Amino acid sequence: MSKRPTPDPDGSGNTIPGTGYKDHGLSARAVDVKNVNTVLKYDSRLDPPYIILTSMPAP
């Protein structure tokens, strides 16, 4: 997978600088996204007894 800049959601075709952990590490900024699913899977063998699964949005 290659590093891709985060597109600006304003529709201008520009990208958002300073986003992406691969490029900016702990200095990366949060960006609002759509279509992310989060699911809690119960597993009584774990403590806490669940696993969090999230989907990753694609531009």
C-alpha positions in Angstrom: 0.0 0.0 0.0 1.4 3.4 -0.9 1.2 6.6 1.1 -1.7 8.7 -0.2 -2.5 12.2 0.9 -5.9 12.8 2.5 -8.3 14.5 0.0 -10.0 17.7 1.3 -13.7 16.9 1.8 -14.7 20.4 0.5 -14.5 19.1 -3.1 -11.8 21.4 -4.2 -9.5 18.6 -5.2 -6.8 19.8 -2.7 -5.3 17.6 0.0 -5.1 18.2 3.7 -1.5 18.7 4.9 -0.3 17.1 8.1 -2.7 14.1 8.0 -1.6 10.5 8.0 0.3 8.6 10.7 2.8 7.2 8.2 3.9 10.6 7.2 3.5 12.7 10.3 3.6 10.2 13.3 2.2 11.6 16.5 1.9 15.0 14.9 -0.8 13.8 12.5 -4.1 15.6 12.7 -7.6 14.0 12.9 -9.8 14.3 9.8 -13.6 13.7 9.7 -14.5 10.8 7.5 -17.7 9.0 6.5 -18.7 5.3 6.1 -16.7 3.9 9.0 -18.3 0.9 10.7 -17.5 -0.1 14.3 -18.5 -3.5 15.7 -18.0 -4.9 19.2 -17.6 -8.7 19.2 -18.2 -10.4 22.5 -15.8 -13.1 23.6 -16.1 -14.3 27.2 -12.5 -15.5 27.3 -11.2 -12.0 27.2 -10.9 -9.3 29.8 -12.6 -6.9 28.9 -14.8 -9.5 27.1 -15.0 -7.8 23.7 -13.0 -7.0 20.5 -13.4 -3.8 18.7 -13.5 -4.1 14.9 -13.5 -1.0 12.7 -13.6 -0.5 8.9 -11.2 1.9 7.2 -12.8 4.4 4.9 -11.6 4.7 1.3 -11.7 8.0 -0.6 
